[in-house]
Amino acid sequence: MASQIHLNIPSGVARLSLPAFIRPTSSPLFLFLLLVCLPVHAGIGITATLGAQSHVDFTSPGFGYTIGLYDKIDDQTWIGVQSGQGVTGEASAIPVLGAAYIRLPLGRIVMPVATGGVGYAFGDKRHGFLWRAGGLFDIRNGRHSSVLLGAEYEGLQGRGGLVGRAGLLLEF
């Protein structure tokens, strides 16, 4: 049987009992559930992209990938986190960003999307504050999936480069 937390509350007031797997002090699942349920919940989305980025100041290309987990505020606005491998100038760096994905209200099957994010890149040669801004085309592939094609400008340590991405979006 699952253990439970019992809070001592004066008589006459309802007693709260939480299952152990969502204890606020012992589980990252509690934080995830809290973040997912804060807005009027429209669902979550997952993105996975593979692409090429220029090296510092557009000298030569490199490859990278990103995976994102987003909370859908509504059908147009998504807020979440992104990570992966590869940034402008260092293919082995690991970026971690807070990201926004905003569908513009144009079109039904092919929709333009404004994207952006800020975070930190962890790498051997290049690390520090990282930002991205750009756009995508969200090409609907049914009710709950899309193909993504787009580009972003990425800045790291005062230098930048272009990131081209293609991938998949799944909505839940």
Residue pairs with C-beta under 8 A, 6 or more apart in sequence:
2 19
2 20
2 21
3 20
4 17
4 18
4 19
4 20
5 17
5 18
5 20
5 23
6 15
6 17
7 15
7 16
9 15
9 16
18 24
20 26
21 27
21 29
22 29
22 30
22 33
23 30
24 30
35 71
36 44
36 71
38 71
39 71
39 73
41 71
41 72
42 72
42 73
42 74
42 75
43 72
43 171
43 172
44 69
44 70
44 71
44 72
44 171
44 172
45 68
45 69
45 70
45 72
45 78
45 80
45 101
45 169
45 170
45 171
45 172
46 67
46 68
46 69
46 70
46 169
46 170
46 172
47 66
47 67
47 68
47 70
47 82
47 101
47 148
47 167
47 168
47 169
47 170
48 65
48 66
48 67
48 68
48 167
48 168
49 65
49 66
49 148
49 165
49 166
49 167
49 168
50 63
50 64
50 65
50 165
50 166
50 167
51 63
51 64
51 65
51 163
51 164
51 165
51 166
51 167
52 61
52 62
52 63
52 64
52 163
52 164
53 61
53 62
53 63
53 64
53 86
53 87
53 88
53 154
53 161
53 162
53 163
53 164
54 60
54 61
54 62
54 88
54 161
54 162
54 163
55 61
55 62
55 88
55 89
55 161
56 88
56 89
56 159
56 161
57 159
57 160
57 161
58 161
58 162
62 86
62 88
62 90
62 91
63 86
63 91
64 84
64 85
64 86
64 87
64 91
64 163
65 84
65 85
65 86
66 82
66 83
66 84
66 95
66 165
66 167
67 82
67 83
67 84
68 80
68 81
68 82
68 83
68 99
68 101
69 80
69 81
70 78
70 79
70 80
70 99
70 101
71 78
71 79
71 80
72 78
72 171
73 79
75 103
76 102
76 103
76 104
76 105
77 100
77 101
77 102
77 103
78 100
78 101
78 102
79 98
79 99
79 100
79 101
80 98
80 99
80 101
81 96
81 97
81 98
81 99
82 95
82 96
82 97
82 99
82 117
82 119
83 94
83 95
83 96
83 97
84 94
84 95
85 91
85 92
85 93
85 94
86 92
86 93
86 95
87 93
87 95
87 121
87 123
87 126
87 130
87 154
87 156
88 154
88 155
88 156
88 159
88 160
88 161
88 163
89 125
89 126
89 156
89 159
89 161
90 121
90 123
90 124
90 125
90 126
92 123
92 124
93 121
93 122
93 123
93 124
93 125
93 126
93 127
94 121
94 122
94 123
95 119
95 120
95 121
95 122
95 130
96 119
96 120
96 121
96 122
97 117
97 118
97 119
97 120
97 130
97 132
98 117
98 118
98 119
99 115
99 116
99 117
99 119
99 132
100 114
100 115
100 116
100 117
101 113
101 115
102 113
102 114
102 115
103 111
103 112
103 113
103 138
104 111
104 112
104 113
104 114
106 112
108 140
109 139
109 140
110 137
110 138
110 139
110 140
111 137
111 138
111 140
112 135
112 136
112 137
112 138
113 135
113 136
113 137
113 138
113 148
113 150
114 135
115 132
115 133
115 134
115 135
115 136
115 150
115 152
116 131
116 132
116 133
116 134
117 131
117 132
118 129
118 130
118 131
118 132
119 129
119 130
119 131
120 127
120 128
120 129
120 130
121 127
121 128
121 130
121 156
126 156
126 157
128 156
128 157
129 156
129 157
130 154
130 155
130 156
131 154
131 155
132 152
132 153
132 154
132 155
132 163
133 152
133 153
134 150
134 151
134 152
134 153
134 163
135 150
135 151
135 152
136 148
136 149
136 150
136 165
137 148
137 149
137 150
138 146
138 148
138 169
139 146
139 147
139 148
139 149
140 146
141 147
143 171
144 170
144 171
144 172
145 168
145 169
145 170
145 171
146 168
146 169
146 171
147 166
147 167
147 168
147 169
148 165
148 166
148 167
148 168
148 169
149 165
149 166
150 164
150 165
151 162
151 163
151 164
151 165
152 162
152 163
152 165
153 160
153 161
153 162
153 163
154 160
154 161
154 162
154 163
